[in-house]
Amino acid sequence: MIIFSIIIPAYNEEHFLSQTLISAKEAIKKVESAGEIIVVDNNSTDRTAEIARNFGVKVIFEEYNQIAKARNSGAQVAKGEYLIFLDADTILSPELLSIALKNLSSGKCCGGGCKIKMDKELSFTSQKLLNFWNWISEKKSLAAGCFIYCSRKGFEGTGGFNEKIYASEEIWFSKNLRKWGKKQNLEFKIINDISIVTSGRKLDNKFKLWRSMLAILFFPFSIFFRRMCSYWYKK
């Protein structure tokens, strides 16, 4: 019986997906519960789907190129009672997976996230930005998109990820799940003991990164327009 499902949305991730799948499969081996891996090929034009199939994991195709839609499509076919949303350029450790599953199985937690760190050394400014996010994540109970865990009941209770927006879908989902959990007397928990390692490639072009983040901060309506969120849909 499948207890948990790891859902990996992937758009043109041929250069990163292999390491992510290796880490996810190793993590599953070391936890006591049975799990599955689902890769959602979000209309890739490279070898993303082929690589996923070569690893023997479940692969589904989602034509509409949107992160929220890809996450929801993966959840629809998932068999697990618990859902783990993992980015395709992120390394999952057995320890982190174990803690997430322990939290969910305790009956006291509806879901959460964890602190993040990058796979390379960052500039002073980028590191400060990352530190600030980790602080906000803990204080405001917001999960980073690279790693989100939740119960199926919580996912369905919130309606999943908001498909009307093209960025920050994890923020909306975190807030909705936290509200849902509060009504059920369940905690939304950010894991502080272990950080997850994700790709720092988005930090390479600092000008575009800051421009995109400032647009979302000062013009929140921008998340409803794909063109204004295009930065998050590039490699």
KEDREN-246809 format. One line per 3 residues: number of its first residue (from 1); their letters; for each residue y, z, x of N, C-alpha, C, O, CB. Coordinates in steps of 0.02 Angstrom, whole numbers, plus 50000, padded with zeros to 5 digits. Glycine has a CB too. Layout:
<atoms>
NUM	a	Y/Z/X/Y/Z/X/Y/Z/X/Y/Z/X/Y/Z/X  ...
</atoms>
This chain:
<atoms>
1	mii	49940/50000/50042/50000/50000/50000/50063/50000/50044/50069/50041/50089/50000/50061/49952  50108/49954/50030/50170/49950/50068/50218/50005/50046/50235/50011/49987/50204/49880/50058  50239/50047/50093/50284/50102/50079/50357/50082/50090/50401/50102/50051/50267/50162/50123
4	fsi	50370/50043/50142/50439/50023/50156/50443/49950/50177/50395/49921/50203/50469/50068/50211  50500/49921/50165/50513/49851/50182/50574/49846/50227/50627/49873/50211/50522/49808/50118  50566/49811/50283/50623/49797/50327/50648/49727/50311/50612/49679/50319/50602/49804/50403
7	iip	50709/49723/50288/50738/49660/50265/50790/49636/50316/50838/49671/50330/50770/49667/50195  50779/49576/50343/50822/49550/50396/50855/49485/50372/50823/49432/50373/50782/49538/50461  50918/49487/50352/50954/49425/50335/50971/49388/50400/50993/49419/50448/51019/49439/50294
10	ayn	50960/49323/50401/50969/49286/50464/50999/49217/50453/50971/49177/50415/50903/49280/50502  51054/49204/50486/51086/49138/50483/51096/49114/50555/51138/49141/50591/51153/49141/50444  51059/49063/50575/51063/49035/50643/51058/49089/50697/51102/49097/50739/51130/48997/50651
13	eeh	51003/49125/50695/50992/49181/50741/50934/49168/50790/50900/49215/50810/50979/49245/50702  50923/49105/50808/50867/49089/50851/50870/49124/50919/50817/49135/50951/50863/49015/50862  50928/49141/50943/50935/49172/51009/50925/49248/51008/50915/49278/51061/51002/49156/51038
16	fls	50928/49279/50949/50924/49351/50945/50864/49376/50905/50841/49432/50916/50987/49378/50915  50839/49336/50859/50790/49359/50811/50725/49384/50843/50696/49432/50819/50774/49303/50764  50702/49351/50895/50638/49371/50926/50638/49444/50948/50591/49481/50933/50623/49326/50987
19	qtl	50691/49465/50983/50694/49534/51006/50698/49583/50948/50670/49638/50951/50755/49543/51052  50733/49563/50896/50737/49606/50836/50668/49614/50804/50649/49670/50786/50787/49577/50786  50632/49560/50798/50565/49563/50767/50516/49602/50810/50474/49638/50784/50539/49493/50754
22	isa	50521/49593/50876/50477/49632/50921/50489/49706/50911/50442/49745/50906/50490/49612/50995  50552/49726/50909/50569/49797/50901/50546/49823/50833/50521/49879/50828/50644/49808/50910  50555/49783/50781/50536/49805/50713/50461/49813/50707/50437/49861/50676/50562/49755/50661
25	kea	50423/49766/50735/50350/49770/50731/50324/49829/50771/50277/49863/50749/50318/49705/50757  50354/49843/50828/50333/49901/50868/50350/49965/50832/50311/50013/50834/50368/49899/50937  50408/49967/50800/50428/50027/50763/50379/50042/50706/50361/50099/50694/50499/50020/50736
28	ikk	50359/49989/50671/50312/49998/50615/50245/50026/50640/50215/50068/50607/50300/49931/50579  50223/50002/50697/50160/50026/50725/50160/50101/50738/50108/50134/50733/50145/49989/50790  50218/50128/50755/50222/50197/50777/50239/50248/50722/50240/50308/50734/50272/50203/50832
31	ves	50253/50223/50662/50264/50270/50607/50201/50274/50565/50158/50230/50569/50325/50248/50563  50195/50326/50526/50133/50339/50491/50127/50301/50425/50074/50299/50394/50126/50412/50478  50182/50270/50403/50182/50235/50339/50172/50160/50349/50190/50132/50401/50246/50248/50301
34	age	50145/50126/50298/50135/50054/50301/50199/50018/50282/50232/50035/50232/50077/50032/50254  50218/49968/50323/50280/49932/50310/50271/49857/50316/50222/49833/50343/50334/49956/50356  50320/49821/50291/50321/49748/50296/50389/49726/50323/50438/49763/50319/50307/49715/50227
37	iiv	50391/49665/50349/50454/49636/50373/50467/49572/50335/50424/49529/50328/50451/49623/50450  50528/49567/50309/50548/49507/50272/50610/49478/50306/50661/49511/50313/50563/49524/50198  50605/49416/50328/50663/49380/50356/50690/49333/50302/50653/49292/50275/50644/49341/50422
40	vdn	50753/49340/50288/50786/49297/50239/50824/49243/50277/50877/49255/50305/50833/49337/50191  50796/49183/50278/50829/49126/50310/50886/49104/50265/50875/49074/50212/50778/49067/50324  50947/49119/50287/51006/49106/50245/51035/49036/50258/51093/49029/50275/51059/49160/50257
43	nst	50992/48986/50248/51011/48915/50256/51029/48899/50328/51079/48865/50342/51071/48899/50210  50988/48922/50374/50999/48910/50445/50988/48836/50463/50950/48801/50429/50953/48954/50488  51022/48814/50515/51014/48745/50539/50979/48744/50607/50973/48691/50638/51082/48710/50544
46	drt	50955/48801/50630/50920/48804/50694/50847/48825/50683/50820/48813/50629/50956/48854/50742  50815/48857/50732/50744/48873/50728/50731/48944/50701/50677/48971/50711/50714/48867/50797  50779/48973/50667/50772/49041/50642/50708/49051/50601/50669/49096/50615/50832/49059/50600
49	aei	50698/49009/50551/50639/49016/50507/50574/49005/50546/50525/49041/50535/50644/48967/50449  50574/48956/50590/50514/48942/50630/50495/49001/50674/50436/49019/50678/50525/48880/50674  50544/49031/50705/50531/49089/50748/50503/49146/50707/50456/49179/50729/50596/49111/50784
52	arn	50532/49158/50649/50508/49213/50606/50435/49201/50585/50395/49247/50586/50552/49219/50544  50419/49140/50567/50350/49124/50546/50301/49133/50604/50245/49155/50593/50346/49052/50519  50323/49117/50663/50280/49125/50722/50262/49199/50734/50212/49214/50766/50313/49096/50783
55	fgv	50303/49244/50709/50290/49315/50716/50245/49341/50660/50225/49399/50660/50355/49355/50717  50229/49298/50613/50184/49317/50559/50216/49361/50506/50180/49395/50469/50126/49352/50587  50282/49361/50500/50315/49401/50449/50330/49358/50388/50327/49297/50391/50380/49433/50477
58	kvi	50346/49391/50333/50363/49354/50272/50431/49321/50280/50479/49354/50302/50362/49401/50210  50436/49258/50263/50499/49221/50269/50517/49192/50201/50476/49157/50170/50495/49165/50323  50577/49205/50177/50600/49174/50116/50665/49137/50130/50699/49151/50179/50611/49228/50059
61	fee	50680/49089/50089/50739/49047/50099/50792/49062/50047/50777/49063/49987/50721/48972/50097  50852/49075/50069/50909/49085/50024/50961/49032/50041/50993/49035/50093/50938/49157/50029  50970/48986/49995/51014/48929/50009/51088/48948/50013/51125/48923/50055/51005/48876/49955
64	ynq	51109/48994/49969/51179/49012/49967/51197/49056/50027/51171/49111/50035/51197/49048/49901  51241/49031/50069/51256/49064/50132/51306/49121/50122/51366/49113/50128/51285/49013/50182  51278/49180/50107/51318/49240/50096/51275/49300/50114/51217/49305/50093/51344/49244/50023
67	iak	51304/49347/50151/51266/49404/50175/51239/49446/50117/51180/49465/50116/51309/49447/50221  51282/49462/50069/51261/49503/50012/51204/49470/49974/51155/49503/49955/51320/49516/49965  51209/49405/49962/51158/49368/49926/51092/49369/49965/51039/49378/49935/51180/49296/49914
70	arn	51095/49361/50030/51034/49362/50072/51001/49430/50069/50939/49435/50064/51051/49343/50144  51040/49483/50073/51011/49551/50069/50977/49562/50002/50921/49587/49999/51067/49604/50080  51010/49543/49949/50982/49552/49882/50919/49510/49871/50872/49533/49839/51034/49534/49829
73	sga	50918/49450/49898/50859/49407/49891/50799/49438/49926/50743/49435/49900/50873/49337/49920  50811/49468/49984/50757/49502/50019/50731/49561/49981/50670/49572/49978/50780/49524/50088  50776/49599/49951/50756/49658/49912/50715/49639/49851/50671/49676/49830/50818/49698/49891
76	qva	50730/49581/49822/50695/49559/49762/50620/49547/49774/50579/49559/49729/50726/49496/49735  50603/49525/49834/50532/49511/49848/50498/49568/49886/50438/49566/49898/50526/49446/49888  50538/49618/49905/50510/49674/49944/50462/49715/49901/50474/49725/49841/50567/49718/49971
79	kge	50409/49740/49932/50359/49780/49897/50368/49854/49909/50338/49895/49874/50290/49759/49919  50409/49872/49957/50415/49942/49976/50455/49985/49928/50499/49961/49892/50446/49946/50042  50439/50049/49928/50476/50099/49890/50542/50114/49924/50591/50134/49893/50435/50164/49882
82	yli	50543/50104/49991/50603/50115/50031/50623/50049/50063/50581/50009/50084/50591/50170/50085  50689/50038/50067/50715/49975/50094/50757/49989/50157/50800/50033/50157/50758/49939/50042  50744/49951/50209/50781/49955/50272/50814/49888/50284/50779/49838/50294/50735/49976/50332
85	fld	50880/49885/50283/50916/49823/50296/50937/49822/50370/50974/49866/50392/50978/49815/50249  50912/49772/50406/50922/49768/50478/50952/49700/50496/50926/49649/50474/50855/49779/50516  51005/49700/50536/51033/49636/50558/50987/49602/50608/50948/49634/50642/51103/49647/50589
88	adt	50993/49536/50611/50948/49496/50652/50963/49499/50727/50928/49469/50767/50950/49425/50630  51016/49534/50745/51033/49542/50817/51033/49615/50837/51072/49636/50880/51102/49511/50831  50989/49654/50805/50989/49727/50812/50920/49752/50830/50869/49727/50805/51014/49760/50747
91	ils	50917/49802/50874/50854/49829/50898/50838/49894/50862/50876/49943/50866/50856/49840/50974  50781/49896/50828/50760/49955/50790/50712/49997/50832/50661/49971/50856/50727/49935/50724  50727/50060/50840/50683/50105/50877/50636/50141/50829/50654/50153/50771/50724/50156/50918
94	pel	50576/50159/50852/50529/50196/50810/50558/50263/50787/50545/50286/50731/50463/50208/50847  50597/50294/50831/50626/50359/50815/50675/50355/50757/50674/50396/50712/50662/50388/50877  50717/50303/50758/50765/50295/50703/50731/50279/50638/50748/50306/50585/50816/50240/50721
97	lsi	50682/50234/50640/50645/50217/50580/50610/50279/50551/50610/50289/50491/50593/50162/50595  50581/50319/50595/50546/50380/50574/50593/50429/50538/50575/50457/50487/50514/50413/50634  50653/50438/50566/50701/50484/50535/50724/50458/50467/50729/50496/50419/50762/50493/50581
100	alk	50737/50393/50463/50758/50364/50400/50705/50373/50346/50721/50392/50289/50774/50289/50408  50643/50360/50363/50588/50368/50315/50578/50441/50296/50563/50457/50238/50523/50339/50343  50586/50485/50345/50580/50557/50331/50634/50580/50283/50621/50619/50237/50583/50598/50397
103	nls	50695/50556/50294/50750/50573/50248/50735/50550/50177/50744/50588/50129/50816/50542/50273  50712/50488/50171/50699/50461/50104/50641/50495/50069/50643/50507/50009/50685/50386/50109  50589/50511/50107/50529/50542/50077/50539/50616/50062/50497/50647/50028/50470/50534/50124
106	sgk	50594/50645/50086/50607/50716/50074/50624/50731/50001/50619/50787/49978/50663/50740/50119  50645/50678/49965/50665/50688/49896/50736/50715/49889/50758/50731/49835/50618/50735/49862  50771/50719/49946/50840/50745/49946/50892/50694/49967/50951/50709/49969/50844/50806/49991
109	ccg	50869/50633/49983/50913/50582/50012/50904/50515/49976/50848/50493/49965/50900/50575/50087  50960/50483/49959/50957/50418/49926/50963/50361/49976/50946/50304/49960/51012/50412/49874  50987/50376/50037/50995/50325/50087/51049/50343/50137/51072/50400/50139/51012/50259/50055
112	ggc	51069/50294/50178/51120/50308/50228/51121/50255/50282/51102/50197/50271/51109/50375/50259  51145/50275/50341/51150/50230/50398/51144/50270/50462/51113/50323/50462/51215/50190/50396  51173/50244/50515/51172/50281/50578/51230/50258/50621/51264/50209/50605/51104/50269/50616
115	kik	51242/50294/50675/51293/50274/50723/51268/50213/50761/51207/50202/50767/51311/50332/50772  51314/50174/50788/51295/50112/50823/51322/50111/50894/51373/50143/50910/51319/50051/50785  51288/50073/50936/51313/50059/51003/51296/49986/51019/51250/49958/50991/51283/50108/51056
118	mdk	51334/49958/51065/51326/49887/51080/51277/49877/51138/51261/49923/51176/51393/49856/51098  51252/49816/51143/51202/49799/51193/51232/49782/51261/51197/49759/51306/51159/49742/51170  51296/49794/51269/51329/49779/51333/51389/49826/51342/51411/49859/51295/51353/49705/51336
121	els	51414/49829/51402/51471/49871/51417/51533/49841/51383/51544/49780/51385/51482/49878/51493  51574/49884/51353/51632/49861/51317/51696/49875/51355/51699/49918/51399/51635/49894/51248  51748/49838/51337/51814/49852/51365/51839/49918/51336/51811/49944/51288/51864/49793/51349
124	fts	51891/49944/51366/51919/50008/51343/51937/50004/51269/51921/50049/51230/51980/50027/51385  51972/49951/51250/51994/49943/51181/51936/49936/51132/51935/49968/51079/52040/49882/51175  51887/49896/51151/51829/49886/51107/51788/49950/51099/51764/49964/51044/51784/49831/51136
127	qkl	51782/49989/51153/51745/50051/51149/51781/50101/51103/51749/50137/51065/51735/50081/51218  51847/50102/51108/51886/50146/51064/51877/50126/50991/51872/50169/50947/51961/50144/51084  51875/50061/50979/51865/50036/50912/51797/50057/50885/51790/50077/50828/51872/49960/50910
130	lnf	51746/50051/50928/51678/50070/50908/51674/50145/50895/51644/50167/50846/51628/50050/50962  51705/50185/50938/51706/50258/50929/51740/50277/50863/51718/50322/50828/51742/50292/50988  51793/50241/50848/51829/50254/50786/51785/50239/50726/51784/50277/50677/51894/50213/50783
133	wnw	51749/50183/50728/51704/50166/50673/51651/50220/50665/51638/50241/50609/51671/50098/50684  51620/50242/50719/51568/50293/50715/51595/50358/50685/51559/50393/50648/51537/50307/50783  51657/50373/50700/51689/50433/50672/51700/50424/50597/51684/50469/50557/51756/50448/50708
136	ise	51726/50366/50578/51737/50351/50507/51671/50351/50469/51667/50377/50414/51772/50283/50499  51620/50321/50500/51554/50317/50469/51527/50386/50451/51500/50397/50397/51505/50282/50515  51535/50433/50497/51510/50501/50486/51553/50539/50436/51526/50571/50390/51508/50540/50552
139	kks	51618/50535/50443/51663/50574/50401/51666/50548/50329/51670/50587/50282/51733/50574/50430  51662/50482/50321/51668/50453/50255/51601/50431/50225/51599/50403/50170/51715/50394/50258  51547/50443/50262/51480/50424/50239/51476/50350/50222/51462/50330/50165/51459/50465/50178
142	laa	51489/50309/50273/51486/50236/50266/51435/50208/50316/51438/50225/50375/51556/50204/50276  51391/50166/50293/51340/50137/50337/51364/50071/50366/51394/50030/50331/51274/50127/50299  51350/50061/50430/51364/49997/50462/51313/49946/50438/51256/49963/50424/51363/50002/50540
145	gcf	51334/49883/50432/51290/49832/50404/51227/49819/50445/51178/49793/50418/51327/49770/50397  51229/49835/50510/51170/49820/50552/51110/49863/50536/51054/49846/50554/51189/49827/50624  51121/49922/50503/51065/49965/50485/51084/50006/50423/51127/50050/50426/51046/50012/50544
148	iyc	51051/49991/50368/51061/50027/50306/50993/50044/50278/50950/50001/50273/51104/49986/50255  50982/50106/50259/50919/50124/50227/50932/50155/50158/50983/50188/50148/50878/50173/50272  50887/50143/50112/50896/50170/50045/50830/50169/50007/50783/50134/50026/50949/50130/50006
151	srk	50827/50207/49954/50769/50204/49909/50776/50144/49863/50832/50121/49850/50761/50271/49868  50721/50119/49839/50724/50063/49792/50761/50085/49728/50800/50047/49700/50653/50037/49774  50749/50146/49707/50782/50171/49647/50858/50171/49657/50896/50153/49611/50758/50242/49630
154	gfe	50879/50190/49717/50951/50190/49731/50979/50120/49733/51033/50107/49707/50964/50224/49797  50942/50075/49763/50964/50005/49767/50971/49976/49697/51022/49945/49681/50914/49963/49808  50921/49986/49656/50923/49959/49588/50975/49995/49545/51006/49965/49501/50854/49964/49555
157	gtg	50984/50059/49558/51032/50098/49520/51104/50077/49532/51147/50085/49489/51026/50171/49537  51117/50049/49591/51185/50025/49607/51195/49951/49592/51251/49926/49593/51200/50039/49680  51140/49917/49578/51144/49845/49568/51142/49805/49632/51153/49744/49631/51207/49828/49531
160	gfn	51127/49838/49688/51122/49803/49752/51190/49788/49782/51239/49821/49767/51084/49739/49743  51191/49738/49826/51253/49720/49861/51296/49674/49816/51271/49632/49780/51237/49685/49928  51360/49684/49820/51408/49647/49779/51413/49574/49802/51438/49561/49857/51478/49680/49782
163	eki	51389/49528/49762/51388/49458/49780/51454/49422/49767/51460/49361/49775/51333/49423/49743  51504/49460/49746/51570/49431/49736/51612/49432/49800/51665/49401/49804/51607/49467/49681  51587/49468/49851/51626/49475/49913/51588/49445/49972/51526/49440/49971/51642/49548/49926
166	yas	51625/49425/50023/51595/49390/50081/51597/49431/50145/51572/49409/50196/51632/49326/50092  51625/49490/50143/51625/49535/50200/51632/49607/50174/51655/49618/50118/51682/49517/50251  51614/49655/50216/51618/49726/50198/51573/49745/50140/51584/49795/50106/51690/49743/50180
169	eei	51521/49704/50128/51475/49720/50073/51439/49786/50085/51420/49820/50037/51424/49664/50065  51430/49805/50149/51398/49868/50164/51442/49928/50145/51416/49981/50128/51379/49872/50237  51508/49919/50149/51554/49973/50131/51551/49985/50056/51546/50042/50033/51626/49956/50152
172	wfs	51554/49932/50018/51549/49938/49945/51482/49968/49925/51478/50012/49882/51557/49869/49911  51429/49945/49957/51362/49971/49941/51357/50045/49958/51329/50084/49919/51308/49931/49978  51383/50064/50016/51381/50135/50036/51416/50179/49984/51389/50231/49965/51415/50144/50105
175	knl	51475/50158/49963/51512/50197/49913/51475/50202/49847/51471/50255/49817/51581/50166/49902  51447/50146/49825/51411/50145/49762/51347/50187/49765/51330/50223/49718/51394/50074/49741  51312/50182/49822/51250/50220/49830/51265/50295/49834/51229/50336/49807/51211/50197/49892
178	rkw	51319/50311/49868/51339/50382/49874/51355/50411/49805/51336/50467/49789/51400/50389/49921  51391/50372/49764/51408/50394/49697/51345/50402/49654/51337/50451/49617/51457/50345/49663  51300/50352/49660/51238/50356/49622/51198/50417/49643/51171/50453/49601/51196/50292/49632
181	gkk	51193/50428/49709/51155/50484/49735/51183/50551/49713/51145/50597/49698/51153/50481/49810  51248/50556/49710/51280/50619/49689/51259/50637/49618/51248/50696/49603/51356/50613/49693  51254/50587/49575/51233/50599/49506/51160/50623/49502/51140/50658/49456/51242/50537/49464
184	qnl	51120/50602/49552/51049/50620/49554/51038/50682/49598/50981/50702/49609/51007/50561/49580  51092/50710/49623/51089/50767/49669/51053/50748/49734/51014/50786/49762/51053/50826/49636  51068/50687/49758/51039/50661/49820/51094/50647/49871/51149/50627/49853/50997/50597/49806
187	efk	51078/50658/49934/51127/50651/49988/51126/50580/50018/51073/50550/50025/51113/50702/50043  51185/50556/50035/51192/50494/50074/51201/50518/50146/51251/50550/50163/51253/50449/50050  51153/50502/50189/51151/50533/50255/51159/50484/50312/51119/50437/50319/51087/50571/50263
190	iin	51210/50495/50354/51218/50458/50415/51180/50494/50471/51191/50553/50483/51294/50450/50434  51135/50458/50503/51094/50487/50557/51136/50490/50621/51159/50438/50645/51029/50446/50569  51146/50549/50647/51188/50558/50707/51148/50565/50771/51175/50554/50825/51232/50618/50698
193	dis	51084/50583/50765/51044/50598/50825/51031/50536/50867/51029/50539/50928/50978/50628/50804  51022/50479/50834/51003/50417/50868/51048/50360/50846/51060/50351/50786/50928/50399/50855  51074/50323/50894/51115/50264/50879/51071/50202/50880/51021/50200/50916/51174/50257/50929
196	ivt	51090/50152/50842/51054/50089/50844/51092/50040/50888/51153/50040/50889/51044/50060/50772  51055/50000/50925/51086/49952/50971/51092/49884/50937/51042/49857/50913/51044/49946/51037  51152/49858/50936/51164/49793/50905/51205/49748/50952/51233/49773/51001/51201/49800/50838
199	sgr	51207/49685/50938/51241/49637/50982/51317/49648/50981/51347/49658/50929/51225/49566/50961  51347/49644/51040/51419/49651/51046/51455/49584/51048/51513/49581/51066/51436/49689/51108  51420/49530/51028/51449/49463/51034/51512/49454/50991/51557/49416/51010/51398/49411/51013
202	kld	51516/49489/50935/51575/49482/50892/51637/49510/50926/51693/49496/50905/51563/49517/50826  51627/49551/50977/51684/49580/51012/51710/49536/51068/51761/49552/51099/51665/49648/51040  51676/49480/51081/51696/49436/51136/51764/49405/51123/51805/49400/51169/51644/49382/51146
205	nkf	51776/49384/51062/51841/49355/51044/51883/49407/51008/51882/49412/50947/51832/49291/51000  51918/49447/51047/51954/49504/51020/52009/49483/50971/52023/49517/50922/51984/49545/51075  52042/49426/50986/52096/49404/50942/52070/49389/50872/52099/49413/50823/52129/49341/50971
208	klw	52015/49352/50867/51988/49335/50801/51959/49397/50767/51964/49403/50706/51933/49281/50808  51930/49442/50806/51903/49504/50777/51959/49545/50745/51954/49565/50687/51867/49545/50831  52011/49557/50783/52066/49597/50758/52100/49563/50699/52118/49596/50650/52118/49610/50813
211	rsm	52108/49497/50703/52139/49460/50648/52099/49468/50584/52127/49478/50530/52146/49386/50666  52033/49463/50591/51989/49470/50532/51991/49540/50504/51995/49549/50443/51918/49451/50551  51989/49590/50548/51989/49660/50525/52056/49679/50493/52057/49714/50442/51974/49707/50583
214	lai	52110/49656/50522/52176/49670/50494/52186/49636/50426/52217/49664/50381/52231/49648/50542  52158/49576/50420/52162/49541/50356/52127/49581/50301/52153/49587/50246/52131/49471/50361  52068/49607/50317/52031/49647/50268/52067/49712/50253/52068/49735/50196/51960/49662/50294
217	lff	52098/49742/50305/52132/49806/50296/52195/49799/50254/52206/49839/50208/52149/49835/50364  52236/49749/50269/52301/49742/50235/52300/49695/50176/52344/49697/50133/52352/49719/50284  52249/49653/50173/52241/49607/50116/52169/49612/50090/52130/49566/50099/52259/49533/50136
220	pfs	52153/49669/50058/52084/49681/50036/52054/49625/49994/51993/49615/49994/52081/49744/49997  52097/49588/49958/52072/49534/49916/52040/49479/49956/52004/49437/49929/52129/49505/49874  52052/49478/50022/52026/49424/50065/51949/49423/50065/51920/49370/50078/52051/49433/50136
223	iff	51917/49480/50052/51844/49482/50054/51813/49442/49997/51753/49430/49997/51820/49553/50051  51854/49422/49948/51829/49382/49893/51830/49307/49907/51809/49267/49866/51868/49397/49830  51855/49289/49966/51862/49218/49984/51824/49204/50049/51839/49232/50101/51936/49199/49991
226	rrm	51775/49161/50044/51734/49145/50102/51775/49120/50161/51762/49139/50219/51682/49093/50083  51824/49078/50148/51864/49049/50202/51899/49103/50243/51907/49096/50304/51915/49000/50174  51920/49156/50210/51956/49209/50245/51909/49257/50280/51931/49301/50318/51999/49248/50195
229	csy	51844/49249/50269/51794/49292/50302/51749/49251/50348/51695/49274/50367/51751/49328/50249  51770/49191/50365/51728/49145/50404/51707/49173/50471/51654/49154/50497/51764/49080/50414  51746/49218/50499/51730/49247/50565/51661/49281/50564/51625/49278/50614/51783/49298/50586
232	wyk	51644/49312/50508/51581/49349/50503/51521/49305/50490/51465/49329/50485/51586/49401/50450  51533/49239/50482/51479/49193/50468/51467/49145/50526/51434/49093/50519/51493/49154/50406  51493/49163/50584/51483/49123/50644/51439/49162/50692/51430/49222/50684/51550/49104/50678
235	k	51410/49126/50741/51364/49158/50789/51400/49211/50829/51370/49244/50872/51334/49106/50835
</atoms>
